[in-house]
Amino acid sequence: MDRYPPIADHGLVGDLQTAALISSQGVVDWFAAPRFDSPSIFAALLDHERGGFFRLSPDGGTHTCKQLYYPDTAVVVTRFMAPDGVGEVLDWMTPVRSGGPTDRHTLVRTVRSVRGTVRFGLECRPRFDYGRTAHELALGPTGHGAVFRAPGVTAHLQTAFPLIRDGQDAVGGVTLNAGETAGAVLTLCGPDGPEPPRPTVEGITEQLWDVVDFWQGWVRGSRYHGRWLDMVNRSAITLKLLTYEPSGAPVAAATMGLPEQLGGERNWDYRYTWVRDGSLSVRALLDLGFVDEATAFTHWLGDRLRDRQDGGGEALRIMYRVDGRPLDAEEVLGHLEGYRGSHPVRLGNAAADQLQLDIYGEALYALSEGREVGIQAGHQGWKILSRTLDWLADSWDRPDEGIWETRGGRKDFTYSRVMCWAAFDRGLKLAGQFSRPADTARWTRARDAVLEQVVERGWSETRQAYVQHYENDVLDASLLLMPRVGFLAPRDPGWLSTLDAMDRTLVSDSLVYRYDPAASPDGLRGSEGTFSLCTFLYVDALVRAGRLRQARYTFEKMLTYANHVGLFAEEIGPSGEQLGNFPQAFTHLSLIMAARTLDEALDREHDRR
């Protein structure tokens, strides 16, 4: 067992309220419950000694490890191959489809000998509350089960083979001949929750096929049938896995603290819902035909706008917990080593208190896209939206921290202004399309003032490009969204010149950096990799600019950086390694957007021939 396997060396399983990472060595090294943003049960990715893990893999010898998803599902299959035997582990969680939050979550792990004789070993070493809370172990009378109790949570481990005590942890093993199977079921529940029923082979098998049917049935609802079907389906499943079903709110990633630079301080907690990320996911979901999921988020977003109407201050926060509550203050978990020494490990996210004015553009973008398929907020919902735009008309012209959550002070970020323009533009279109009462003259004046300001102050004659903010000539890949939201025509000379400048400055072997921290200090030490979201946005922009051959080559090359099961983290490092929290919803939704844009352009080109 590697102390710290590569970030990308994992598959993701989940039940639509929380998720776990399974390494290709058969180790659960990240799992938080009962929600994505709850304290961890296993967090060996952040500290091998103190974080806790759940290993189920062959004992001894050298094995070749291979991992895959059962086709079009969230069932992870991990295979171990050696000359004297081949074994496999299947991991899954049954989707919680009751509609409401629950504190009961089950991770099922089954083992099988495919060929020869394989000795599987089990180590279950939970460390509750990020390793800060001690627990007590009680073994069952027959040794085929264990109960781990900590304040506020109980974990039941039920196995088809005996367990023994190792301190307050449970270990065991089973030898299987070809065709034989065994299982281990871990159920998390509240302190007073009833003991789960004892699993049977027949029951586990039935549950497995029920989970397979659920995911394959859901994917069949997609209307995408283009050139990159497997990757788009995997991205759609990943977005679904990262969405908290009771509220419809997606989290940015399943993990916290995974570094953007090994050994550096750029380590954030991404298990929350960003208005920006969720809003952009609406277009990706609608493109695939998943209207229910898009509707759920637009309702969640409407509730956040409604919550702030009478509270004063900003109309929206940039991020929330999955149930819509504000985040607690950021704290440092100083007792955790951090992934390969990358510290501090942060719990919570101080960026939640930042001012990022672009979120109003993304929010209106989501709501306007939803109206295209009949997602209606009603008259009261429109009044809330109208009041938000009235407020923004007086509030847009302020420095903010920008999309990348820099900690170097507020600036007049060009992207923030562009998205404020998009907010007024979408609001005006909605008011006209649905004949809704609105101060359209006021919104029009604000929209036009934003555009004039950006064209005048966001353009650099030196760079012949639109730049990051009004005080420097640094380029910023967030501006790749300018043509998509309609601020500039995709073949506007100023935009094509900006795209050329980005090619020269931000693009490295088809991969795209967000910006250059050395040229535009962001208040943090160190550097980072290329940003995978930006690479897919670059593909989208190239297509719209008519550079189809370059766009397809860039897209195909980017797909080679996916991990072995088709997942992406936040960034790509200098040696092609994946960096940052994993998997990253932003990356997968932008993959879907780029694939759709590219497919449609290629189809049009084919039809013209």
Protein Blocks (a to p, Z undefined) as FASTA:
>chain_A
ZZbacfklcccddehlaccdddfkopafbdcdfbfklccfblkkmomklnopaddddeej
jddddddddehiabdcdddddfkbccdddddddddfeopacfbdcdddddddfbhjdddd
ddddddeehhpaccdddddfkopaccdddehiacddddfbdcddehjaccddddddehia
cddddddddfkbccdddddfklmmmmmmmmmmmmmmmmmmpcbfcfklmmmmmmmmmmmm
mpcfknopacfbfbehiafbghiabdcdfkbccfklmmmmmmmmmmnopamlmmmmmmmm
mmmmmmmmmngpjfbdfbdcfkopacddddddfkbgbgghiacddedjfklmpccfklmm
mmmmmmmmmmmnopaebjmlmmmmmmmmmmmmmmmmccdebjnopaebpaddfklmmmmm
mmmmmmmmmmmmnopacdfklmmmmmmmmmmmmmmmmpcfklopacfblmbccdcfklmm
mmmnomacfkbfklmmmmmmmmmmmpgghiacfbdfklmcghiacdddddfklmmmmmmm
mmmnopamlmmmmmmmmmmmpcfkopacfbdcfkopaedjdddfklmmmmmmmmmmmmmm
mmmmmmmZZ
